[in-house]
Amino acid sequence: MLRKKLNITPAWLFRSDEGELLDPVLFALLANLRESGKLTHAAQAAGISYRHAWNLLNRAENFFGMALVDMRKGHGTWLSPLGETLSWSEQRVKARLGPQIDSMASELNNQLQQLLAGAHPVLRLHATHGYAVALLPGSCSELDLRYCHPEEALNAMERGECDLASFHLPTCPRLAMRVMQVYRRQLGRQKLRVIRFVTRRQGLILRAADRDRIGGLSDLTRPGVRFINRDEHSGTRILFNLLLEEEGIGEAQIQGAEREEFTHTAVAAYVASGMADVGFGLEAAAAQFGLDFEPLSTEHYLLVCPEDRLRQPKVQELLAFMGSREFLAQLESLTGYAADRCGEVETFEALLAGDRG
């Protein structure tokens, strides 16, 4: 077994036409400046000297032809509009590319493990991106986690390319049946069992300053309210569209509904950066960026597995881990998440009957 795993971290590189480069630590410095408003603290947090920090900001100003910070005597050092744009751009890139990079790292680690330890079974999970599922590989060392949308995950499981797939269903039985209809072909072609995992809250992600004008779905149609959507194949987009339908609202009535991001984190970063006023996604994503949240739906985030694979030793090991005190303690730290009879196996019918009861 490969005990040490490789992580892939993207890095920005600014290069002028003359070949001049900017040190990537600039982004850490800008992020810390936004938090503290003090260059001494920001430099220390970025792991560089105060003098280096000043030199870096001066070089960046020469590079762009505009200051990245605004210094006010007695009021600290704050980011200029350019500094804010650069800082949020980096966070948006990380949020957008993070799941794909994590999937690539999982694939690479799996290949290395096979080479170094010899070919042996690895448990393969294809899942939609989420904060709870991201905790699983850290403790289950032989879990190969790939991120994709629900239809891709279910199709991959049918083709034998993965052992488990994620699936999320609203706890509201009426909405749950509508979602089941969307995926009826994929779900109907396999004899599947449901592995209970977590519940999570979805709703509107917005800045505190917009609380007075955005409190529900109907407010998304107000003039001047800019929205950022999830990608059309995501389960979250399907849930959002069902909620709109129940309110009698069409996407065409919402300014920005055609703009898409591919993760909950990217939606929250988009709102936090000021590029949109509101988005739809997880409460955990809103909390990550210090944003407000208006809950609209609670859903089961489940794992599904063909019945004949449940007896595999690695599946049984995963189920035991999911119900362990260690893992349940990790779940408690996630805003908007709750353990949902973690690791218990049942049918879709029993799950839906329980929600109706």
Helices and strands as residue ranges (DSSP letters): H 25-36, H 39-46, H 50-64, E 69-72, E 76-79, H 81-117, E 123-127, G 133-135, H 136-139, E 143-147, H 150-158, E 164-170, H 173-182, H 184-188, E 192-206, G 208-210, G 217-221, E 227-230, H 235-247, G 251-253, E 260-261, H 264-272, E 278-282, H 283-288, E 292-306, G 307-309, H 313-322, H 325-331, E 337-339, E 345-346, H 348-356
